[in-house]
Amino acid sequence: MTVRIRGIYTTALTELFRGDPGVVQPSPPIVDRFDAEFTHEPATVTVETTADRQGVRVTGEHDAVQAVCEELGAVGRDAFVWPDPTPRGAVYDGAVTETLGGGAIVDLGDGEGYLPYGATDRRIEDGDGLRVQVDEPSPPWSDDRPTLDTTIRAHGSLVTLVRGETIEHTGPELADILPADPVDGWGSSWHRHSDDASLDALGDALERANDRAGALDDALADAPAPGDDPPDRHARPTSTAWVWFGRESRFALDEARDAVTATMPGHHRIKAGSRSASAGVDLAEAVADGFRTGEQDFPFAAVTSQFGPTAGDTVRLDHGKPDGRMYTLGDAAVEGVEPDGTVTVEREMSPGGTYDALGVDRRAGDVATTKVKEGRWWYPTVYEGADGTKRGTYVNVCTPVEVFPDAVRYVDLHVDVVKHADGRVERVDDDELDAAVEAGHVSEGLAEKARSVAKAVKHGLE
């Protein structure tokens, strides 16, 4: 038995389950926190924090779900376990009892579900019979109904098979050399985290999904037409259960988590309150852990991991001037963020004009790659053509860079250093810095710092 865990209870539950059953498909923070070897083989059970953070949803093979829930129910006296009568993946012939603005209420016999109109191609009216599958169950303490779909899927932890699909969705490269294919009449949709799995794990995942798809085919082979005698359940390939954690249980989970990493009192109690509170807890613990290990510097990694920017975000380059003006050099895509405070961003340049001090034309397809580092007095931008040809490097000397969630900010100190495509290095705009000092916009002490930085940068580029 193997379990995949996600959400605010992940560290504590990984500590609880990493011996038996084994934890698989860990998130990056879990890999960092645990001195253990994890695999990416298929999970027989998935444990996910509910949207309201009050507990977890447990979904998977019937016996495995029961075993995991017994462990979770023993976490504290105020932990409750409720099996779901309409588990994820269950297939029904349901009867439409009410049509609403965005979807229909469907009687499943075991309960009611909600079918969005976008989940079917046909027009829905009261009294219609439909074959549906539970796509997203809903916890019993919620007012929501489980969400239904008319597309039948064989769910898995690495791959999901889709009935009626004939073309495979994009998946990991290793999937192309698997010895088996999806069963006839089904297409494969590989999950994002399948990229980390081994060939054996992918093969095992596809085999399990094929077994579920075959069982669904068998269950539906002799089923009557959906409108003949609804409601009726045809298949229940997996189980779903819900676990509610009370206050005592949350504090018990705190103890389990504290055995692994710095955990403030009431960690899970606070996180269960709101997303903003959850982010605050993560920041406080990351900072406290740094203090405890003697790392007294600004906790850049902790701050950016909670508030951004992260890879894939977009930030502005706010270019301040000593006279108080500020220009935005443009929006840039964040390509990478390093724990030491280095952030790499890219901009696609528009054609027209020339690059300052480099004396080369701006062309369509040019890309500017900028590396800034929190607290550093300079940053380089490398300009490349569409064919990858380097067109020059411009190093901006400035006040210490600050990396905010939506912008990189500093004040330009005029003097800069450029490296031409032919390797020539020169220092430029010293006269502008001298003029700013004379105008009272830059102090002599700040100007001396700028000049010393420019000298060091020039020496480093030569």
N, C-alpha and C positions, 0 to 999 in steps of 0.2 A: 504494500500500500504506500502511495506517495501523495504528497499534498503540496499544492501551490497556494501561496498566501499573498494577499495584497491589502493595502489600506493602513489605517492608523494603528492597528493592533499587530502589525506584521512582525516587528522585532520580538515582542513578547511571545507570540504564538510560534515563531520559529524556534525560540529557546525551548518552548514546551514540546514541540513536535519533531525536532531535528533528530532525535534518537529513533523513535518508533511512533508514527510512521516517518519516513524520511521526507525532508523538504526538498523540492525540486523547483527549477526555473526561478531562482532567486532574483530579486531586484538588485541593482548596483549597490545601494546602501547596505543591503544585507550581506553581500559579498565582502564589503569593506569592514563590517562590524564583527563578523564571525571568523574565528580561526578554524575554518572547516572547509571541506571539499563538497561542493554542490554539483549536481548534474542537471541537465536540461531534458531529461527523459519525460515521457508523458505523465501527467498527474492523474491519479484515480479520483482525487477530490480537490476541488477548488474552494478556498475560503476567502471571501471578499467582504470588506467593511461595507455596511449599508450606507446609502446616500446621506442619511441623517446622523451617521456615526454612532448610533446607539447600540449596534451589535454587528453580527456578521451573517452572511448567507453562505450556506454550505451546500455544494452541488457536486454530484458525482455518482459513482457506482453505489448501489443500494447498501450493501454491507459496509462499505468503506465510510459512507456518510454517517451511518449509525455509530460506528466506532469512533469517528472524530467527534461527533456530538456528545458522546459519553464523556470524553475528555474535556470538552469545552464546558459542559454542564457542571463539571466538578471544580471549575476554577473558583467559584465562590457560591455562598448560599443563595445569593440573589441573581444567579444565572438561570435563565429559563430557555428551554428548547422546545420548539414547535415544528413538527413535520408539516410540509406544505402539501395540501391535497391536490394542488395544480402545479406540479413541479416543472422546471424548465425542460423543454423537449417533449412534453406529453402532447399527444395528438388526439384531437376530438372531432366529432361531428357536432357542431354547436348550432343553437337556434338563436337568431337575432331577436332580442326582446325590445330594443329601443335604439333609435337612431338619433345621434347628437350632431353638433356642428362639425366636429372633426373626425368622428368615428362612430362605431356601433357597439352597443352592449350585447354580449353573446353569452347565453346560458350554456355552460359546459356540463352540467349535471353535478360535478364536484365543486362547482362555484361559478362565479361570473368572470368574464374577461373583457378587455377593451381592444377592439380591432380598429386601428386607424384606417381611414379610407384609402390612404396611400399604400396600404399593404395588400390591396387587391385591385384587379383590373375591372371588376364588375360593379355594377350599381347595387347598393345594399338597401334593402327595405325590411321593415318589420316582418317577422315570420320566416325570413329566408333561412335555409339550412346551409351551413358552410363547413368545409373541412379546414381546421385551423390547428396551429401548434403554439404552445406557450413559448414565447420568445424571452420575455423578462418577467419573472415572478415578482410579486410584491409582498413585503413583510406583513404579518397579521396585524401589527400595531399601526399600519398605515391605512389611510382612507382610499388609497389607489387600488385599482384592479390590476391583475397581471396583464401585460401587453401581449397581444396575439399577432400572428402572421399567417398568411396563407401559403407561404413557401415552406416546404418541409426541409429541415436540416438535421444532419447527424452531428451533434456537437462533440468536439474534443478539445483537449487542452493545447494542442499544437496545430491541429488542422480540423476544419469543419467541412463536411461534405454537403452539397446542396442538390436536392433532388430536381431533376429536369435540366440541370446544367450540363453542358457537353464540353465546354472550354475551361481549361484550368486557369485559375487566377494566378497572379504573380506570387511566387513563393521563393524559398531559399534555393540557392544554386544546387545544393545536394539533392533536392527533390527531383531534379531531372534525371538522376541516375538510380532512383529507387527501383528495386526489382519488381514491384507491383504497382498497379494503377488503381484509381478509384473504381468501384464496382460500376457495372454498366448502368447508365441512366443518371449518374451522379457526377458532379464536378467538384474539384477541391478548392478550398479557400484557406490558404496557409496563414497562420497568425504571425504578427510581427515578430514575436519573440522566438519563432521557430528558426530564425537565422543563427541562433546560438547553439542549436541542437546538433548532435552527432548524426551520422548516417543511420546508425542502429536505432537511435531514438526516433528519427523521422519515420523509419520503416515501421517501428512498433506503433507509433501514433496513427499512421495510415491504416495499419491492420485493424486496430481497435475501432477506428471510424468506419471502416468497411463492414466490420461485424455489426455495428449499430445500424448502418444503412441497410444491410441485408435483413436485419430483424424488422426494421420499419417497412421494408418492401413486403416481407411475409405477413406482417400484421395488416397491411392495407390491401393485400392481394384479393381477398374475398370480402372486403368491406362493402356494405351497400352504398348506394349513392348518398352523398351528404344530406340531401333533403328528405330521405325516406323516413327516418325515425330518430331525429335528434332529440335530446343530446345523448351522445354515446362516446365513451373513451375507447380508442383503438390501441394506443401504445403508451407506455410509461418507461422509456429507456433509461432514465436516471432518476435519482431522488434529489429533492431539495428540502432543506430544513433551515430554520431561522433560530439564531441564538441571541437573546437579549442579555446584555451585561448591566447589572446594577452597580451601585457605587462600591460595594464591598468587592465585587468581582473586578472592577476597574483598578482598584488599589492592589489587588492580588497580581494583576497583570503588570502593574508598576514594578513590583518586586522582581518578577521574572525578567523584565526589561533591564532593570538596574544591574542585574548580574552580567549584562552584556556591555552596556554603555551608559554614559551619564544620563540619569533620569531624575527630573525634578519631582518633588512630592505632588501627587495629583496629576501626573502627566496625562493619563488617559481620561481622567475626569475633566480636565481643562480642554483637551482636544475634542471631546465629545460635544462641547458647547457650540463651536462655530469654526469655520475655516480660518478666519483671521486669528482666533485664539490658537488654533493648531499651528499656524505659521509662527506665532509668537513663542510658543513652547519650543519649537525646533531651533529658533534663533537663540533663545536663552540657554538651551542645553549645549548648543555648539560653542557659544562663547564661554560658558562655564567650563566646558571640557578643555578649551584652550588655556584658560587661566590655571586649571589644575595641572596641566602638563608644562607650564612655564612659557606658553606662547602668548606674549603680551601685545603683539602687534594687532593692528586693525583686522578684525575677523572677516576678510574679504570673501572667502569661500562660503562662510556661513550666511553672510548677508545676501550674496548673489543667488545662492541656492534657494533661498526663501522668497526673495523679491525680484530677482532678475538683475541684469539680463542673463539669458541662457541661450545656447545655440538654437538658431531658428527665429529668435526675436529680431526686431528692428529697432535701431537706436538712431537718434540725431547726433550729429557732430556739431556741438555748440561752440563756436570759435569766438571767444571774447577778445576785445581790444582794450588796451590800457586806458583809453579815453572814455570807457563806459559803454561803447557800442558792442553789439553781439551779432554775428552772422551765423546762420546755419549752413554748414557746408553740404548738407544733404542728408537723406536717410540712408543708413547702411545696414546690411544684413549681417547679423552676428554669426560668424562661422565657428567660433570656439571660445571657451572661457576656461582659463587655467586657475588652479587654486592659489598660485602666487600673485594673482591680480592681473594677469595678461589677458587681454580680450582682442581677438582678431575679427575685423569687420571688412566687408567688401562693398564697393559701390560700382555700378556700371556707369561709365561716364558718357555724357552727351557730346556729340561732335561740335567743333567750332572753337576758335581761339587757340591759345597755347597754354602749356603748363608753366606756372610761375617759375622763373629762374632756370628752368630746364631748357626753354627755348624750342620745344617740340610741339607739333600740332596735336590737338585733341581729336581723335578719330572715333568713328562709330565702332562700338564693340570693345573699346578700351576698358580695362578693369583696374580699379585702385584698391589695393589691399593695404589696410592700415592696422598696425599693432600698437595698441595703447596699453600702458601698465599703470594701475592705480598707484599714485604717489610719485611717478617719475616725471622729471623736468623736460622731457622730450618724447617725441614719438615719430616713427618713420612711416611713410606711405610709398609703396612701390607701385609704379604704373607699368602695366603690361598691355601689349596689343592683343587683338582678338586671336592671333596665332601663337600667343604665349611669349612673344619677343619682349624683353625688358626694355622699357623706354626711359627709365630713370627712377631715381629715388630722391624723395624730398623729406628731410628731417626737420620737423617743426620744434623749435625751442619755446617752452611755455611754462606757466606756473604748474605745480604738481597736478597731474591729471586726476579727475574724479570720475568714476564710472557709476552712474545712476541707472535705475531700471529702464528709463526711457531715453537717456542722453549721456554722452560723454562731454564733460565740460572742463574748460581751462581758460586762461587768458594768454593770448599770444604775446610773446616778448620780442617780436620783430626779427631779431637775428636768427638766421636759419642756416642749414648746411644741405647742399645738394650733391648727389653723385650722378654724373651723366652716364649714358649707356656705354660710352667708350672708356669708362673708368675714372675720368677726371673728377676730382672732388674740390669743391670750393665753398667758402663761407660767404653768405650774402646778407644784405640789409642791415649792416652795422650802423649805417648812417641814420636809418629809421629809428633804431634804438637810441642813438645819441640825441636825436630830435625829441623823442619822448621824454628823456631825462631832462632836457632843457625846458620842455613845456610843463614839467612838474607831474607828468602822468606816471612816471616810473622812478622809484627812489634809486639813489646811487648804489645802495647795497643790493637791490634786486637786479639792477643792470649788471653789476659785477658777477652775480651768480649766473645770469644768462650768458655772459661772455665766457665764463669758465666752462659752462656746459657745452657751448658751441665749440670751444677749443677741444674738449675731450671727445666730442662726437666726430669732429673732423679728423682727429688723430685716429680714431677707431675705424673710420671708413677708408683711410688711405692705405 
